[in-house]
Amino acid sequence: MTQTAAPPPTPSPNSMQRHNQFLKVTLALVRLGPLVMLGVLVLIMASVSPLFLTGRNLGNVGLEASVVAILALGQLLVIITAGIDLSQGSLIALTSVVGALWIRDLDVVSGWAVIPTMILAGGLAGAVSGTLFVKGKIPHPFLPTLAMLMVARGLALLFSDGQPITGMPDAIRTLGSSRIGDVPVAVILVAALAVLIHVLLTRVTWGQWIYAIGSNREGARRVGIPVDRVLISVYVLSGMAAGTAALVVSGQTNSAYPTAGNLMELSAIAAVIIGGASFFGGRGTVLGAIVGALILGVIQNGLNLLNVSAAWQYVALGTVVVIAVEMDVLRGHLESRLRTVRTEEKEV
């Protein structure tokens, strides 16, 4: 006589509720991971170096992180749409050289004329990358932004004859190297840009559109979102962020270097991912991008105080990126599991 296997026991409502609560708490902790990581790093650096928490050095951390933070704010917009911009570092070089040429060859001495020129030059390059990606039907923005990386670096070398161009207006030097007390002016600039991008993402329809495009591009197109225009716009803003970062870099060195910004786009991408954004699009916040930039800045500054070699600094930064990616994988797993548990609760 064949016996029918007994069905698996149905979980009680109380056990399912406890499991649901456990998943919620764990997911909340994982989402706070970047802030927790930053706090732990600050505590570690403060314990091993008495100089770390001094006002002057904290200002140095902010100054070191400011360029990456500005780039990360632009990169964030691109990554939310499931894209990537590899040209930012080269655009720092190109836009700073363009600004320096205005000063040298056109006798433009006012920073208020040079500043918009550098920012708009970055936006123009971003528009080219975005248009190539969208209108050229290129399958992924990796290719057009990689091409722009090469073209921008080449143009910077050609325009400058491969030599630095010294002499920047007072306004640019102020942005790059001046402080109000212990607070660098560049940090204030980052804060203002962060507020602006946050408002665009959370209070403007355009911000809702880029999240929708990152989550489901074809679905966004079907509901009437102008996908092509929005995609081009995020690359324009990413380029403008590079031009703005160039102001800080040029102000710090009082010059334009055709080799400036080398590989800084990778630091910006790392900051965005460390801050909780997803390469698959649809997720990312301004706070997360800033926290990611600060994590990189704290590591770099702390290891410099400890006289750790640059080679080990790269190892430390790479380790942090891997941890951040694994946290993103864990977050996705927990979110999926939480949706499953909620569905089971409704069925019960």
C-alpha positions in Angstrom: 0.0 0.0 0.0 1.5 3.3 -1.1 1.6 6.0 1.5 1.2 9.7 0.5 3.9 11.9 1.8 2.7 14.4 4.4 2.7 18.1 3.2 5.4 20.2 4.8 4.2 22.0 8.0 2.8 25.5 7.4 4.7 28.1 9.4 2.7 29.7 12.2 1.7 33.4 11.7 3.9 34.2 14.8 7.0 32.6 13.4 6.5 34.2 10.0 6.1 37.6 11.7 9.3 37.1 13.7 11.2 36.1 10.6 9.8 39.1 8.7 10.9 41.4 11.5 14.4 39.8 11.6 14.7 40.4 7.8 13.6 44.0 8.2 16.2 44.8 10.9 19.0 43.0 9.0 18.1 44.9 5.8 18.1 48.2 7.7 21.5 47.5 9.1 22.9 46.6 5.7 21.4 49.8 4.2 23.2 51.7 6.9 26.4 49.9 6.0 28.2 52.9 4.4 27.6 55.1 7.4 28.7 52.3 9.8 31.8 51.7 7.7 32.6 55.4 7.8 32.1 55.6 11.6 34.3 52.5 12.1 37.1 54.0 9.9 37.0 57.3 11.8 37.2 55.5 15.1 40.2 53.3 13.9 42.1 56.3 12.5 41.4 58.4 15.6 42.8 55.6 17.8 46.0 55.1 15.8 46.8 58.7 15.1 46.2 61.6 17.6 46.4 64.1 14.7 43.4 62.6 12.9 40.6 64.4 14.7 42.2 67.8 14.8 40.2 70.5 13.1 43.0 71.2 10.6 43.3 67.5 9.6 39.5 67.0 9.3 39.6 70.0 6.9 42.3 68.1 5.0 40.0 65.1 4.8 37.2 67.2 3.4 39.6 68.8 0.9 41.0 65.5 -0.2 37.5 64.1 -0.6 36.0 67.2 -2.3 37.1 66.5 -5.9 36.0 62.8 -5.7 32.7 63.9 -4.1 32.0 66.4 -6.9 32.7 63.8 -9.5 30.6 61.2 -7.6 27.6 63.5 -7.6 27.7 63.6 -11.4 28.5 59.9 -11.6 25.6 59.1 -9.3 23.1 60.4 -11.8 24.6 58.3 -14.6 24.8 55.1 -12.5 21.2 55.5 -11.4 20.2 55.1 -15.0 22.3 51.9 -15.2 25.1 53.8 -17.1 28.7 54.7 -16.4 30.9 57.7 -17.3 34.6 56.9 -17.8 35.5 60.3 -19.1 35.4 62.4 -16.0 39.1 62.2 -15.1 40.2 63.3 -18.6 37.6 66.0 -18.6 39.2 67.5 -15.5 42.4 67.9 -17.6 40.7 69.2 -20.7 38.4 71.7 -19.0 41.3 73.1 -16.8 43.5 73.5 -19.9 40.6 75.3 -21.7 40.2 77.6 -18.7 44.0 78.3 -18.6 44.1 79.0 -22.3 41.4 81.6 -21.9 43.6 83.3 -19.3 46.8 83.0 -21.3 45.7 83.6 -24.9 42.7 85.8 -24.4 43.9 87.8 -21.4 40.8 86.9 -19.4 41.7 87.7 -15.9 38.3 87.4 -14.2 37.6 84.0 -12.6 33.9 84.7 -13.0 34.4 84.5 -16.8 36.7 81.4 -16.6 34.6 79.4 -14.2 31.4 79.1 -16.4 33.7 78.4 -19.4 35.2 75.3 -17.7 31.9 74.0 -16.4 30.2 74.5 -19.8 33.2 72.8 -21.6 32.6 69.8 -19.4 28.9 69.8 -20.1 29.5 70.0 -23.9 31.8 67.0 -23.7 29.2 65.2 -21.7 26.5 66.1 -24.3 28.7 64.5 -27.0 29.1 61.3 -25.0 25.4 61.1 -24.2 24.3 61.8 -27.8 26.7 59.2 -29.2 25.3 56.7 -26.7 21.6 57.5 -27.3 21.4 58.6 -31.0 24.2 56.3 -32.1 22.3 53.3 -30.7 25.5 52.2 -28.9 24.6 49.2 -26.7 26.3 50.6 -23.5 27.7 54.0 -22.5 31.1 52.3 -21.6 32.1 52.7 -25.2 31.3 56.4 -26.0 32.6 57.5 -22.6 35.8 55.5 -23.0 36.2 57.2 -26.4 35.7 60.6 -24.7 38.3 59.6 -22.1 40.9 59.2 -24.8 39.8 62.2 -26.9 39.7 64.6 -24.0 43.1 63.5 -22.7 44.6 63.8 -26.2 43.1 67.3 -26.7 44.4 68.4 -23.3 47.9 67.3 -24.3 47.6 69.0 -27.7 46.2 72.3 -26.5 48.8 72.6 -23.7 51.8 71.2 -25.7 52.0 68.6 -23.0 53.1 71.2 -20.4 51.3 72.7 -17.4 49.9 76.2 -17.7 50.4 78.2 -14.6 48.4 81.1 -13.2 44.7 80.9 -12.2 42.4 83.8 -11.2 41.8 84.5 -7.5 38.3 83.1 -7.6 39.5 79.7 -8.7 42.4 79.7 -6.2 39.8 80.5 -3.5 37.7 77.5 -4.5 40.6 75.2 -4.5 42.7 76.2 -1.5 41.1 78.8 0.7 39.5 78.0 4.1 36.9 79.6 6.3 38.4 78.7 9.7 39.3 75.1 9.3 36.6 74.5 6.7 37.8 74.5 3.1 35.8 76.5 0.6 35.7 73.3 -1.6 33.8 71.5 1.1 31.2 74.3 1.2 31.0 74.0 -2.6 30.4 70.2 -2.3 27.6 70.8 0.3 25.9 73.3 -2.0 26.1 70.9 -5.0 24.8 68.0 -2.8 21.8 69.9 -1.8 21.1 70.9 -5.4 21.4 67.3 -6.7 19.3 66.0 -3.8 16.5 68.5 -4.7 16.7 67.5 -8.4 16.4 63.8 -7.5 13.7 64.0 -4.8 11.6 67.2 -5.6 11.7 67.3 -9.4 9.9 65.0 -11.9 13.2 64.6 -13.8 14.7 62.9 -10.7 11.8 60.4 -10.6 12.3 59.8 -14.3 16.0 58.8 -14.0 15.1 56.3 -11.2 12.4 54.9 -13.5 14.8 54.6 -16.4 17.3 52.9 -14.3 14.8 50.4 -13.0 13.2 49.6 -16.4 14.2 51.6 -19.4 11.7 50.2 -21.8 8.9 50.4 -19.3 9.7 54.1 -18.7 9.6 54.7 -22.5 6.2 53.0 -22.7 4.7 55.3 -20.1 5.8 58.4 -22.0 9.0 59.4 -20.2 11.4 61.1 -22.7 14.1 58.5 -22.1 16.6 59.8 -24.7 16.5 63.4 -23.5 16.9 62.3 -19.9 19.8 60.0 -20.6 21.6 62.8 -22.5 21.0 65.2 -19.7 22.7 63.0 -17.1 25.8 62.8 -19.1 25.7 66.6 -19.6 25.5 67.0 -15.8 28.3 64.4 -15.2 30.5 66.4 -17.6 29.6 69.6 -15.8 30.6 67.9 -12.5 34.0 67.2 -14.0 34.3 70.8 -15.1 33.5 71.9 -11.5 36.0 69.4 -10.0 38.6 70.9 -12.4 38.0 74.3 -10.7 39.0 72.8 -7.4 42.0 70.9 -8.8 43.2 74.0 -10.7 42.8 76.1 -7.6 44.8 73.8 -5.5 47.7 73.8 -7.9 47.3 77.3 -9.4 47.7 75.7 -12.8 46.2 73.4 -15.5 47.9 70.1 -16.0 47.1 68.0 -19.1 47.7 64.9 -16.9 45.3 66.1 -14.1 42.5 63.8 -13.0 44.2 60.6 -14.1 41.9 57.6 -13.1 39.8 59.9 -10.8 36.7 58.6 -12.6 37.4 55.2 -11.0 37.5 56.8 -7.5 34.1 58.5 -8.3 32.6 55.3 -9.4 33.9 53.5 -6.3 32.5 56.3 -4.1 29.0 55.9 -5.6 29.1 52.1 -5.3 30.4 52.2 -1.8 27.6 54.6 -0.9 25.0 52.0 -1.8 24.1 52.7 -5.5 23.7 49.7 -7.8 25.4 49.1 -11.2 22.1 47.7 -12.4 20.5 51.2 -11.9 17.4 52.4 -10.1 19.1 53.0 -6.7 21.4 55.5 -5.2 21.3 58.6 -3.0 23.3 61.8 -2.7 24.1 61.1 1.0 25.5 57.7 -0.1 27.7 59.2 -2.7 29.1 61.8 -0.2 29.6 59.1 2.4 31.5 57.0 -0.2 33.7 59.9 -1.1 34.4 60.5 2.6 35.3 56.8 3.2 37.9 57.1 0.4 39.2 60.4 1.9 39.4 59.0 5.4 41.4 56.0 4.2 43.8 58.0 2.2 44.3 60.7 4.8 44.6 58.2 7.7 47.1 56.0 5.9 49.1 59.1 4.9 49.3 60.1 8.6 50.6 56.6 9.3 53.2 56.9 6.5 51.7 53.8 4.8 53.0 53.4 1.2 50.8 54.3 -1.7 50.8 50.6 -2.8 49.0 49.5 0.4 46.6 52.4 0.1 45.4 51.0 -3.2 45.0 47.6 -1.5 42.9 49.1 1.2 40.7 51.0 -1.2 40.2 47.9 -3.3 39.2 45.9 -0.3 36.6 48.5 0.7 35.1 48.4 -2.8 34.8 44.6 -2.6 33.1 44.8 0.8 30.7 47.4 -0.6 29.8 45.3 -3.6 29.3 42.2 -1.4 27.0 44.3 0.8 25.0 45.3 -2.3 24.6 41.6 -3.2 23.5 40.9 0.4 21.0 43.8 0.3 19.5 42.4 -2.9 19.2 39.0 -1.4 17.5 40.3 1.7 15.1 42.5 -0.3 14.1 39.5 -2.4 13.7 37.3 0.7 11.6 39.9 2.4 9.2 40.2 -0.6 8.8 36.4 -0.5 8.0 36.4 3.2 5.4 39.1 2.7 3.8 37.2 -0.1 3.6 34.1 2.1 2.1 36.1 4.9 -0.7 37.3 2.6 -1.4 33.8 1.5 -1.7 32.6 5.1 
